[in-house]
Amino acid sequence: MIAARSGYTRQLNSRYATYGQNATFTNPKDGKQAALRMVDLTKGVEVGGGESQMATVLPSITARSSDLKGLGLKPTDLIGVDISISSETWGVVSFAPHPSPWGQEFGEIYFVVEASNG
């Protein structure tokens, strides 16, 4: 079980090393500039769907739960915060947790964003 969890963590870390970018924002807890390695999915990800729902595509930015926790933040703290990534500024409007098979602690947060005037 531990080997599987560490394999999952290695895959996630590899994803952020390959596709992640440094994103900056003002930390809502202390008002200071903060940086976080995030994956830019602002071209859109499919949410919803299934038998009773129609899927929609929403711009998103992802972060590892552990990185967020390392800054002393919860996903709810970033609602309304502007995040700069890939030379664009996006306002966080909501989020969806994407836990690993071993829980949210080892998973990601998908932040749904909208273009911001920054």
N, C-alpha and C positions, 0 to 999 in steps of 0.2 A: 504494500500500500504506500509506504514512504517512497519507494523507488518510482512508482507511478506518479505520485504527487510532485516529486522533484523533476520528473520528465515533463510534466505539464508546465511547471514553473519555468523550466528551461525554454520550452516552446514559446511561452508568453514573453519571456525576456528577449528572446531572439526576434520576435515580432516587433517589439518596441525598439530594439537596437537597429533593425532594418528599416522600419517604416515610421518610427516615432520621430517627432520633431520637438524642439524646445518651444513650449508655449509660455507666454507670460501673462500675468494678471495681477491685480491688486488683491492681496490676501484680505478677505473681509474680517478676519480676526484681529489683525494688527495694523492694517492700512499700508503695509510695506509691499514693494514689488516682490513677486514670487515667480519661480520658474518650475515647470513640471513637464516631464516627457510625455507627450500625448500623440495619438494617431489621428491625423486629419481625415475624416470621412465626410467632409462638408459637401462633397458631390452627391451625398445621400446614401442612406441605408434603408432597406425595406423593414418596416415595422408593421405589426398586425398581421392580417391574413388568416389563413386557416379556413375552416368550413363555414364559420359564421361571420367573418370579418373580411373587409376589403383591405388589402395591403396598401400602404402609402409609403412614399419615399421622403425621408426627412434628413436634413443635414445634421451630422453628429460629429463629436470629437470624443475619443475614448481615453481613459486613464486607468492605470492599474490601481486597484483598491489600496494596496500597500503603499503606493507613492502618495496617495491622498492622505492616508492615515499618518504617514511620515511628516506631513506638513501640519498635522493636528486638525485636519478638516474632514468634515462629512460631506457627502454629495449635496445635501440640502444647503450647505453654506455657500455653494457656488451658484445657486439660483439668482438670476439678476446680475451676475458678474460678467464683465466683458473679458474675453480671452483672445489674445493675439497669437495667431499661428499662420504660417505660410503667407506672410505679408497681408493678412486680412484680420479684421476684428469681428468677433462673433459674441453675441449675448446668449448666455445660458437661460433657457426657458423651462427645461425639465430634464429628468434623467431616468435611466432604466438600469438597474443592476444586472450584470451578467455574471453570476457566480460560477466558480469552477466546480468540478464534481466534489470538491472538498470544502465548499462553502464560499461565501462572498470574500472572505479574507484573502483568498488566493485568486480572485476573479478580477473583473473589470467593471467600470462604470461607463455607460454610454450617455453622454450629455447631448441632448437635443438642443440645437442652437439656431439662431437667426442672425442675419447680417445686422451689424451694429454700426452706428456712426462714430463709435469709439470715442 
